[in-house]
Amino acid sequence: MIIVTLTTDFGNKDYFVSAVKAALISEIKKVNIISISHEINPYNITEASYILKNSYKLFPKGTIHIIGVDSELNEENKHLAIYYDEHYFIGSDNGVFSLVFDGKTPKNIFEINIHDKIISSFPVLEVFVNVAGHISRNGKLEIIGKKIDSILQLTNLNPVISSRMNKILGSVIYIDNYGNVITNITKKIFNDIGKSRNFTVIARSVKFNKIYKNYSEAIDFKLPKERRNEDGKKIAIFNTAGYLELAIYKSNPSTVGSASSLFGLDYRDSVTIIFDEI
């Protein structure tokens, strides 16, 4: 069974997702198509990379991952097929791969060059599906592309460390379905710079002086429910992907609000951690 995943900004209103799935079924015998997400904000490669980076490793080795975000071919946006970490990736060289691979450069990068054989205004449907089919039949990447040595690297999304090593300047990279705000500050960076010092997390007008292990740790379940002050409880945690997340306990963006709406935080907004002086 060949597994192909799809991560796109197509949404679910239009026919695009169904068309790609239909083409894959026609192209690959016994294919299992998994939609990782089709709700990426349009052209937002940071969101796409965050979601794919934290999910692809859970799939079996040899899985083919198609990324349909900002995929139009032009001189600055080449199409690539990459073999990395025993997985195959097909998408555009728009920086998304550097974010998925944490800045590492794979050894097997191929610039897809079959476009002269395919007239396409919908590259995910025609080009990427064709390449996925080729890979599924154990075809070599050399057949559909020329080997290159590098991918576009994006570094401006990394947090900045102050020269005095007492401040991490981060930003919001993703807002999840619950309105929780995920930053680009990892637990490793926090521990390496913080060295167990007291700290303050500052995001607009809200501040945090403690990072919980999980959401429920912020609630004192020994108290009767009516005395727990659960509603609107603001929480900072390191999520399962290892990133600093700002949340509100059991928030609901469509009713009571969420960390994003109540804290006034959106994509690329600043989040700063200040540590006490040593």
C-alpha positions as CSV (number, residue, x, y, z in Angstrom):
1,M,0.0,0.0,0.0
2,I,1.4,3.4,-1.1
3,I,0.7,6.2,1.4
4,V,0.4,9.8,0.0
5,T,-0.3,12.7,2.3
6,L,-1.7,16.1,1.2
7,T,-1.0,19.4,2.9
8,T,-2.6,22.3,1.1
9,D,-4.2,25.8,1.4
10,F,-7.1,24.7,-0.9
11,G,-9.8,24.6,1.8
12,N,-12.7,22.3,1.5
13,K,-15.3,24.5,-0.4
14,D,-13.9,24.0,-3.9
15,Y,-13.3,20.9,-6.0
16,F,-9.5,21.1,-5.8
17,V,-8.9,18.5,-3.1
18,S,-11.3,16.0,-4.6
19,A,-9.6,16.5,-8.0
20,V,-6.2,15.8,-6.6
21,K,-7.4,12.7,-4.7
22,A,-9.2,11.4,-7.9
23,A,-6.0,11.9,-9.9
24,L,-3.9,10.0,-7.3
25,I,-6.4,7.1,-7.3
26,S,-6.1,7.0,-11.1
27,E,-2.3,7.3,-11.1
28,I,-1.4,4.9,-8.2
29,K,-2.8,1.4,-7.6
30,K,-3.8,0.7,-4.0
31,V,-3.1,4.2,-2.7
32,N,-4.0,5.4,0.8
33,I,-4.5,9.2,0.7
34,I,-4.2,11.0,4.0
35,S,-5.2,14.7,4.2
36,I,-3.0,16.2,6.8
37,S,-4.6,19.6,6.4
38,H,-6.4,21.7,3.7
39,E,-7.0,24.6,6.0
40,I,-3.6,26.3,5.8
41,N,-4.1,30.0,5.4
42,P,-3.4,31.0,1.7
43,Y,0.3,31.0,0.8
44,N,1.3,30.6,4.5
45,I,4.3,28.3,4.3
46,T,5.1,28.8,8.0
47,E,1.8,27.2,8.9
48,A,2.3,24.4,6.4
49,S,5.8,23.6,7.6
50,Y,4.7,23.6,11.3
51,I,1.9,21.1,10.6
52,L,3.9,18.9,8.3
53,K,7.1,18.9,10.4
54,N,5.2,17.7,13.4
55,S,3.3,15.0,11.6
56,Y,5.3,13.4,8.8
57,K,7.6,11.4,11.1
58,L,4.5,9.5,12.4
59,F,3.9,8.0,9.0
60,P,5.7,4.9,7.7
61,K,9.0,5.2,6.0
62,G,8.6,5.7,2.3
63,T,5.4,7.8,2.6
64,I,5.1,10.4,-0.2
65,H,4.2,13.9,1.1
66,I,2.7,16.5,-1.3
67,I,2.7,20.1,-0.3
68,G,0.3,22.3,-2.2
69,V,1.0,25.7,-0.8
70,D,2.3,28.5,-3.0
71,S,2.9,25.9,-5.7
72,E,2.8,27.9,-9.0
73,L,5.9,27.4,-11.0
74,N,8.0,30.5,-11.8
75,E,11.7,31.5,-12.0
76,E,11.8,32.0,-8.2
77,N,9.6,29.1,-7.2
78,K,11.0,25.8,-8.6
79,H,9.3,22.5,-8.1
80,L,11.3,19.9,-6.1
81,A,11.2,16.2,-5.3
82,I,13.2,15.4,-2.2
83,Y,14.1,12.2,-0.3
84,Y,14.8,13.0,3.3
85,D,14.6,11.0,6.5
86,E,13.4,8.0,4.5
87,H,10.3,10.0,3.3
88,Y,9.6,11.6,-0.1
89,F,8.5,15.3,-0.3
90,I,7.1,17.0,-3.4
91,G,6.5,20.8,-3.4
92,S,7.8,24.2,-4.2
93,D,11.2,25.6,-3.3
94,N,9.6,28.6,-1.5
95,G,11.3,28.0,1.9
96,V,8.8,25.5,3.2
97,F,11.3,22.7,3.1
98,S,14.0,24.5,5.1
99,L,11.4,25.0,7.8
100,V,10.2,21.3,7.7
101,F,13.8,20.1,7.9
102,D,14.9,22.6,10.6
103,G,17.5,24.2,8.3
104,K,19.1,20.9,7.3
105,T,20.0,20.4,3.7
106,P,18.9,17.0,2.3
107,K,21.4,15.0,0.2
108,N,18.8,14.0,-2.4
109,I,17.2,17.1,-3.9
110,F,15.9,17.1,-7.4
111,E,14.5,20.0,-9.4
112,I,11.5,18.6,-11.3
113,N,11.9,19.1,-15.1
114,I,8.9,17.3,-16.6
115,H,6.9,20.5,-17.2
116,D,7.6,20.5,-20.9
117,K,5.6,17.3,-21.2
118,I,2.7,18.5,-19.1
119,I,0.7,21.7,-19.8
120,S,-0.5,22.7,-16.4
121,S,-2.1,25.6,-14.6
122,F,-2.7,23.4,-11.6
123,P,0.7,21.9,-10.7
124,V,-0.4,19.9,-7.7
125,L,-3.0,18.1,-9.8
126,E,-0.8,17.4,-12.8
127,V,2.9,17.7,-12.0
128,F,3.0,16.7,-8.3
129,V,0.5,13.7,-8.8
130,N,2.6,12.6,-11.8
131,V,5.8,12.6,-9.7
132,A,4.1,10.8,-6.8
133,G,3.0,8.1,-9.3
134,H,6.6,7.8,-10.6
135,I,7.9,7.4,-7.0
136,S,5.2,4.9,-6.2
137,R,6.4,2.6,-9.0
138,N,10.0,2.7,-7.6
139,G,11.0,5.2,-10.2
140,K,14.3,7.0,-9.6
141,L,14.2,10.8,-8.9
142,E,16.9,11.3,-11.6
143,I,14.3,10.5,-14.2
144,I,11.9,13.3,-13.3
145,G,14.5,15.9,-12.3
146,K,18.0,17.1,-12.1
147,K,20.0,16.9,-8.9
148,I,20.7,20.1,-7.1
149,D,22.6,20.9,-4.0
150,S,20.5,23.4,-2.0
151,I,17.0,24.5,-1.1
152,L,15.8,28.0,-0.3
153,Q,16.7,28.7,3.4
154,L,14.5,30.9,5.5
155,T,16.1,32.1,8.7
156,N,14.1,35.2,9.6
157,L,11.5,33.1,11.4
158,N,14.0,31.9,14.1
159,P,13.9,33.6,17.5
160,V,16.6,36.2,18.3
161,I,18.7,36.0,21.4
162,S,20.0,39.2,23.0
163,S,23.7,39.8,23.3
164,R,23.4,39.7,27.1
165,M,21.8,36.3,26.9
166,N,18.9,37.5,29.0
167,K,16.2,37.9,26.4
168,I,14.5,35.7,23.7
169,L,12.7,37.7,21.0
170,G,10.2,35.3,19.4
171,S,7.0,35.6,17.3
172,V,3.7,33.8,16.6
173,I,4.0,31.2,13.9
174,Y,0.7,29.4,14.2
175,I,-2.8,29.6,15.7
176,D,-4.5,26.3,16.1
177,N,-8.2,25.4,16.0
178,Y,-8.7,26.3,19.6
179,G,-7.2,29.7,19.1
180,N,-4.1,28.7,21.0
181,V,-1.0,30.8,20.0
182,I,2.1,28.8,19.1
183,T,5.4,30.7,19.0
184,N,8.8,29.9,17.4
185,I,10.4,29.6,20.9
186,T,11.3,26.0,21.5
187,K,11.8,24.3,24.9
188,K,15.5,23.6,24.0
189,I,16.2,27.3,23.3
190,F,14.3,28.3,26.5
191,N,16.4,25.8,28.6
192,D,19.7,26.7,26.9
193,I,19.3,30.4,27.5
194,G,17.3,30.4,30.7
195,K,19.4,28.0,32.7
196,S,16.7,27.7,35.3
197,R,16.4,31.5,35.9
198,N,13.2,33.2,36.8
199,F,11.5,34.7,33.7
200,T,8.6,36.7,32.3
201,V,6.9,35.9,29.1
202,I,5.4,39.1,27.5
203,A,2.9,39.1,24.7
204,R,1.3,42.4,24.2
205,S,-0.5,43.2,27.5
206,V,-0.3,39.7,29.0
207,K,2.5,38.3,31.1
208,F,3.3,34.8,32.2
209,N,5.8,33.8,35.0
210,K,5.2,30.1,34.9
211,I,5.2,27.5,32.2
212,Y,3.0,24.5,32.9
213,K,3.6,20.9,31.9
214,N,0.1,20.6,30.5
215,Y,-3.3,22.5,30.5
216,S,-4.7,20.7,33.5
217,E,-1.7,21.4,35.7
218,A,-2.9,25.0,35.8
219,I,-6.2,24.0,37.6
220,D,-6.4,23.0,41.3
221,F,-8.7,20.0,41.1
222,K,-8.7,19.7,44.9
223,L,-10.9,22.7,45.0
224,P,-14.7,22.5,44.4
225,K,-15.4,23.2,40.7
226,E,-17.1,26.5,41.5
227,R,-13.9,27.8,43.2
228,R,-11.3,26.8,40.6
229,N,-11.4,29.9,38.5
230,E,-11.1,27.9,35.3
231,D,-12.9,30.4,33.1
232,G,-10.4,32.6,31.3
233,K,-7.4,30.9,33.0
234,K,-4.3,31.9,30.9
235,I,-1.7,29.2,30.5
236,A,1.7,28.9,29.0
237,I,3.0,25.4,28.1
238,F,5.5,23.7,25.9
239,N,3.2,21.7,23.5
240,T,3.8,18.2,22.3
241,A,5.9,19.6,19.4
242,G,8.2,21.4,21.9
243,Y,7.1,24.9,21.1
244,L,6.0,27.6,23.6
245,E,2.2,27.9,23.4
246,L,0.0,30.5,25.0
247,A,-3.5,29.3,25.7
248,I,-6.7,29.8,27.7
249,Y,-8.1,26.8,29.6
250,K,-10.9,25.2,27.5
251,S,-11.2,28.2,25.2
252,N,-13.7,28.3,22.4
253,P,-13.0,30.9,19.7
254,S,-16.7,30.9,18.6
255,T,-18.1,31.6,22.0
256,V,-16.0,32.7,25.0
257,G,-13.0,33.6,22.9
258,S,-9.4,32.3,22.7
259,A,-5.8,33.2,23.5
260,S,-5.5,34.7,20.0
261,S,-8.6,36.9,20.3
262,L,-8.4,37.8,24.0
263,F,-4.7,38.4,24.0
264,G,-4.8,40.3,20.7
265,L,-2.2,38.0,19.1
266,D,-1.9,37.1,15.4
267,Y,0.6,35.6,13.1
268,R,4.1,37.2,13.3
269,D,3.2,39.2,16.5
270,S,6.1,39.4,19.0
271,V,6.4,37.3,22.1
272,T,9.4,38.0,24.3
273,I,10.9,36.1,27.3
274,I,13.0,38.2,29.7
275,F,15.2,36.3,32.2
276,D,16.5,37.6,35.5
277,E,20.1,38.6,35.5
278,I,22.6,36.0,36.6
